[in-house]
Amino acid sequence: MDTRVLFEALEYGAKQLKGQPLFEIGRSGSKWEEIRTSPNHSKLLQEVVEVGESLRQEPIGVLPFSKYKLFDTTGNRIEFEKAYFKNRLRLNTFAILSLAYGKPQDIEALEDIIWAMCDEYTWCLPAHLGGHSLKSIDKLNQAEAPACDGQLHGKVKPHRQTIDLFASETAFTLAEICSLLETRLSEVVMSRARKEIRERVLEPFCELGSFLFWEQATHNWSAVCSGSIGSAALYLIQDSAGLTPIIGRVLQAMECYLSGFDADGACTEGIGYWNYGFGYYTYFADLLKQRTGGAVDLFTGEKIKQIALFQQKCYLNEDWTVSFSDASLHSSFSPGLTGYLKTIYPEVEMPPARFASSYTTDHCARWPNAVRNFVWSLAPEASEEATEAVYYLQDAEWLVSRTVSQGHVVSFAAKGGHNAEPHNHNDVGHFMLHVNGTTLLTDTGAGEYTKSYFGEQRYSYIGNRSKGHSVPIIEGIEQQEGKQFAAQVLDISTSENRDVFALELAGAYPSSNLQSLIRTFQFDKKGAAPQLELIDRYRFEQAPDSIVERFVSFTKPEMVSDGRVRLQQNNAVTDLIFDASQLQCSVERVDFMNHSGVREDLYLLDLTVAKPGTEETVRVQFLPGTPGASAL
């Protein structure tokens, strides 16, 4: 945006506001009275009360060096981050209680945690200090260290002034809380917090000639960091002339973020990162719209609308989601963010209220999401039942389809794409099958985040490599990472009765022998019962040594008979039907460390072609049903 136009918009907004503070709904006494008495908020508010009572019995957590150093000495990040985020939970809790009830003991507890956070060595996580968490910054700069994550290009900033996701979030959080509770917090506490925000985040960001790597990122970092910095600046800087260059730079970073989306609005990082990145885009856009009196509206345009509609395209059933990349198998929804977007775009669908996020769902305890879940949420919609839907995201090459038959819900998702997507997994041609509240053919989603998970060893993790996905293994060769390893969509058609999705997958494999691999999914949604058929057609230059059709599940497969394997869990069952004279079945159990660092059993079901030739066609049928009653 032109600097002059932005300045004039900020000046116009200042006149419209007439000294009124931003985010009026967040500080409104009548709104919090409504929240205290509304049955729609009672459960969520009671959670906050209970968390507050628990935290009141504990001292404020310290962030000791012994935990700080773990990432660069052992690769472990969970131990430090648990303590770090618990302090953010404490901050959020006593801020919300102060807004809702205004009790002196809550204000005092809030002041104490703000004071403690001002004492923190750095607001940046050790994992985001670019391998420099245990190094002298002065010595690094003398050696002209190269730019790294979170650092200014050409100069490594002190740890205290390094801006990552959580340093910028902390700045936004403290700025907003100090604004919302300005008449009740101690002046010295607010003054100190605002000074720390300026010195740790705003001033480093504003340094002439410097730019941060994430300002040109096309994923969640650019939205979260820039949106948080922009929001903090909107609260702390009243002068339009001083605010203009900061907001201008933030808007440039937001353009980079949006460039990571194509016209279909898909977030290939997954629904969790959509919530994260687009959430912070929305929080900032709302504040900027207020500050400019509506003159700057970041919600205009079809592309933004499609991004806003992405969430509803990710739900398979209930809270089970499409978990491609580093997403989650389950995802509650943010009632605040979803409600706000629905006021702008009526096409936004509200998921069933019982799957709204609880107060402690977000282990990172992000303030803007937590408070807006109270003040932005809408009354639940009447329907709580799954409905039929089919979506094809043309640019991401995702097909997501859900059908309801005789009270049973069957959902199917498959992807083409390429192997250089944000939070990439090598998974071109992979698919998921969900039946009656259980995803039987799965995608592991995000594993435990460690130093090596985002390093050179990323594709040694079973959940990230193609051997951990439902895609073929050809002569022992897996798919390779890189944008050139991609699918080619040959056919896509959707209808009320049948969806067909055909992909050429040979390009995803670094094999000189494989000439073609056409994978076709046919999802028949009507008739006696829904069923999925997978057809893989191979063509080789020479007869291959081996072809393995791999399928991945957290459910232990059972051999029912020759040519029939069953996946059964809870109220769901799917039978895999195949030609036993062509394919030999085997199952391997492996360990999977999930995002919470908990080990899970992952089952690799292999159908190996007995005598592969230069041309092979493999057919596998998936027949969903219920326990004790096959779909046949």
C-alpha positions, 0 to 999 in steps of 0.5 A, a space after each residue: 500500500 502506498 505510504 501516503 494512502 496508509 498515513 491518510 487512512 490512519 489519520 482518518 481512523 484517528 478522527 473517527 475513533 475520537 480517542 476511543 480505544 481499540 477492541 472495544 468489545 473486549 473491554 465492554 462491561 456489558 459484554 462481559 456481563 453477558 458472558 458471565 450469564 450466558 449458557 453458551 459461555 458458562 462451560 468455557 468460563 468455568 474452565 478459566 475459573 478452575 484453572 485460575 484456582 489451580 494456578 493460585 496454589 502454585 508459584 510462578 514458574 521459572 525458566 531455568 538455564 538447565 531447561 533453556 540449554 536442552 534444545 542445543 545440547 540434546 534436541 529436546 524442546 518440550 521441557 523448556 516450552 512446557 514451563 514457558 507456555 504455562 506462564 502464558 496460560 497464567 497470564 491469560 487466565 488472570 487477564 480473563 478473570 480480571 475482565 470477567 470479574 474484576 476481583 483484586 486478587 486476580 488483578 494482583 496475580 495478573 500484575 505478578 505474571 506480567 512482572 515475571 515475564 518482563 524478567 524473562 531472559 528472552 521471549 524467543 524460544 531456544 529452538 528459534 535462536 538458530 543454534 545460537 542459544 548457547 553462544 556469545 552474540 558479540 563473538 558471533 558478530 565479530 566473526 560475521 556470522 551468516 543470517 539464521 532463523 529469527 535473526 536480522 540478515 547480516 547481523 545476529 541480534 541479542 537473544 533478548 531482541 530476537 523476534 520469533 513467533 512467540 516473542 512477537 506474540 508476547 508483545 501483542 498479548 502484553 500490549 492488548 492486556 495492558 490496554 484492556 485493563 489500563 484503568 485497573 493495572 498498576 502504572 509501573 507494571 504497564 509502563 515496564 511491560 510497554 518498555 519491554 515490548 518496545 525494546 525487545 520487539 518494536 525497536 529491533 523490527 524498526 531498525 533501518 536496513 534490516 529485515 527478518 527472514 520471516 517477512 518474506 515467508 509464505 507460511 504461518 510465520 509471516 502472518 503470526 510475527 508481522 500480525 503480532 508486531 502490527 497489533 502491538 504497534 497499533 496499541 502502543 503508538 498513537 502517532 500516525 506518522 510513527 505508525 505508518 512505516 511499521 504498518 506498511 512493513 507489516 502489510 508487505 509481510 502479509 502480502 508474502 503470507 497470502 502469496 503462499 495460498 493459491 486461489 483455492 484458499 488451501 493451507 497445505 500446512 494443515 488446518 492447525 496452521 490455518 488456525 494459527 496463521 490466518 487467525 493472526 492475520 484476522 486479529 491484526 486485520 480487525 484492529 487495523 480496520 478499526 484504527 483506520 475507520 474501515 479505510 483499510 479492509 484486509 478482508 476484501 477479495 475472493 482469495 481471502 474469502 476462499 482462505 476463510 472457507 478452508 476450515 470447513 473443507 478439512 473436517 472428515 466427521 466430528 472433530 476428525 480432520 484431514 491430517 496431511 503434512 504436520 496437521 493433527 488427526 483431531 482439531 477442535 475449532 476456535 468459536 471466536 475466529 469462526 464466528 467472526 469470519 462468519 459475520 463477514 462471509 455467511 458461507 462459513 460453516 460453524 462446526 458442531 458446538 461440542 467440538 469447540 476448543 476448550 480453554 486449555 486446548 491450545 498448549 501454547 496458550 495464545 491470548 488473542 485466540 483465548 479472549 476472542 473465543 469469549 467475545 467473538 463467538 456466536 450462538 451455536 447453529 441448530 444442526 449437529 449432524 454430519 452432512 454430505 459434502 465434496 470439495 476439490 481444491 484445485 491448486 493443492 490437488 486435494 479431494 475431500 468427500 463425505 457421504 452419509 448412508 443409512 446413518 453411517 458417515 464415510 469420508 475420503 480424502 486424497 492428495 496430489 501436490 508435490 513434496 516441497 510443501 510447507 511442513 512437507 511430508 513425502 506423500 504424493 498420492 496418499 489418502 485417508 478413509 474415515 468411517 463412523 468417527 474413526 479414521 481407519 486409513 490414516 495420516 499420522 500428521 505431526 510428529 514430536 517437534 525436535 531439533 532433528 525433526 526440522 533438520 537434515 534427518 526430517 525424512 528419517 521419521 516414519 511420519 514424514 517419509 513416504 514409507 509412513 504413508 499409503 503410497 507404493 514402494 517401488 523396488 525399495 525406492 521411496 518418494 523423494 523430497 523436492 518440488 520436482 517430485 510431484 503428481 500430475 492430475 489426469 482426471 477429477 470428477 465429483 457428483 452426488 453418486 461418485 467421485 473419481 480422482 486419477 493421478 500420475 505418480 511416476 514423477 514422485 519417485 527417483 526411479 529410472 525404471 518406472 515409466 508410469 504409475 497411474 493411481 485412480 480413486 473411485 469413491 462410490 457413495 450411493 447404493 447399498 453402502 459406500 465403497 472406495 476402489 483404488 486402482 494402480 496401473 504400473 508400467 516399467 522399462 524392465 520387470 521390477 524387483 518388487 512392488 509394495 502397496 502400503 497402507 497405514 493405520 493406527 488400527 491393528 489389521 486382522 486377516 479375515 481370509 485370503 484376500 481379505 483384511 479387516 480394520 476394526 475399531 470402535 463403531 467402525 470397520 473397513 474390509 480391504 479386498 484384494 486378489 490373493 493370487 497376485 498380492 501377498 499380505 504382511 503387517 509390521 508394527 512400528 513406533 510413532 512419536 506423536 506431536 505430544 511426545 507420546 509413543 503410538 503403535 502404527 501399523 504398516 499393511 503391505 500388499 506385495 506383488 508376487 511376480 511383478 512384470 513390466 505392466 501391472 494393475 493392482 486393485 484394492 477395494 475398501 468396504 466400510 461397515 459396522 462391527 458385526 456387519 460387513 458392508 458387503 
